[in-house]
Amino acid sequence: MITLIDACEIIKIAEDNNLKLYIDGGWGVDALLGEVTRSHNDIDLFLEKVEYHKFIALIRDKGFSEKVMEYTTNDHTVWVDKAGRIIDLHCFEIINDVLIRYDGEVYPLKIFSGVGKIGNYDVACIEPVSQVVFHLGYEFEENDRHDVLLICKKFGIPIPEQYK
């Protein structure tokens, strides 16, 4: 479980070391909404490849260790501490002024143009339309429905058919 205090502590690690985080997943949704709307099992973070290993060293110093999952790749790792807090860490590289590469796929850089708030931290996050798009194409859970409906309502995005 990642509480608001935990999320702020993790964000502070990056901020204190001048590392740029982009928040995704449930915390990314709550950042866009500017409030905590549900509990969170983990926090999903994107970092540029040049900062990825520095952040890993910092969270290791805070007691996190890697937990290898069936979906672990060079660009996607999971980190857990003794309290059970989970960081779902994603690494991307900037290709040019408009594109990034993550896990072999190319995406527009603008997906990181979202701006939100977690506690007292102004954070960069996945922008609203991309948040909704990234929730498509799989069997969703109740948290996904919750997130999509709130994002669509707040930002005037049409609700995707599978979430109606």
N, C-alpha and C positions, 0 to 999 in steps of 0.2 A: 504494500500500500504506500502510495506517495501522497502525503498530505500537503496542504498549502505551505506549511513551514518547510517540509522536505524539498518541495519544488523550488522555493526561494533559496534554500541552502545550495542546491545544485546549480541554479542559475548564478548565484554569487561566486561559486568556484570559477566559472568561466569569466564572469565580469571582472573579478579581481585580477585575472591573468590576461585581460584584453583579448579573449577568445570570443568569436561571434557564433552564437547558437541560434538555431531556427527550431522553434517548437512545433511538433506535429502531434497527431493523435488526439486523445481526449483533452490533454492539457492545452494543446494548440487551439482546440475549439473553445475551451473556457477562457483562454487568453483573448481570443477574438471577441468573445462575449463580455469580457471584463469582469467576470465573476466565476466562482466555483459553483458548478451546477450539479456535480455528481462526484462520487468517490472514484479514485484512479488507482489501478493496479500498478502502473508504471508511469514513466515519463519518456516520451519519444523525442529524441534530439537529433538534429542534423548539424554536422560540422563540415567545413571544407577540409579536404584531405590534408592540406598543409598544417592544420591545427588538430587533427584527429588524435594523433599519438601523444601530443602534449596533454590534451584533455584526459586521455586514458591514464597517463602517468599521474595526473592530479587526482583523479578519482581513486586510483589505486592507493595513493597516500592517505585517502580518507576512508580506506577499508573496503573498497569495492574490489571484487574479483570477477573474472570472466566466467560466465556460465554458457557452455557450448550447447546450442539448440540445434534442432534439425534444419533450421533455416539460416544458421550462422554462415556468413560469407566474409570475404575480406572487407566488404563495405557495410556489413551489418552484424553487430555484436551485441550481446546482452551482458550487463554487469549488475551484480547483486552484492549487498553488504550483509553483515551479520544480523541487522534488524529486518532483513527481508525486503529492503527498498530496491526497486529494479529500475535501471536505466537502460532503455532500448536505444542503442546508439547507431546512427547511420552516418556514413562518410560519403561525400560527393566531391566531384572535381568540376571546376568551371572550365568549359571548353572555349567559350568566347563571351562577348558582351551580352548574349541573349540565351545561351544554352548551358546546361549542366549535364553531367553524366553521373548516374547513380545505379550501381549494381548492373552495369552493362546497358542500361536504358538511357535515352536522351530525353530531357525535359526542358521546358522553357524556364529560364532563370526567374521569371516573374512569379513562379509558384511560391517563392520566398518573400513576396512583397507584402504579406500580411503584417499588421501591427496590432499588438494586443497588450494586455496587462495581466501580470500574475503577481499578486501582493502589491508591493511598491515598485516592482520592476516593469519598465516598458520593455517588451520583448518583440523580436522578429518571429514570425510564424508563417505557416502555410496559409496562403490567402483563401478567402471563403469559397470561391467557386472550385478551386483545386481540392479543398477539404471535402466538398461534396463528391466530386468526381472520384477521388481516392476511396470513397466509401461504396463504390459500385462494383458489380461483377463478382461478388462472393456472397455466400450465405451469411447474412448479418445477424448480430446479436442485439439485445435490447439497448445496450449502450450506444451502438451504432445508430439505431433509430433515434434515440434521444438526441445525439449530437447533430445528425442530419436535419432533423425537424427544427431544432433551435437555430442552426446556422441559416437555413432557408428562410425562416421567419424573420430573423434579425436583418438579413441582407437582401431580402426580396428575391431570393433565388427560387425558381420553380421546384417543387418537391418531385424528385425522381419517382417514376412509376413504382419501382420495387419498394418504396418507403411509404406509399399511400395506404 
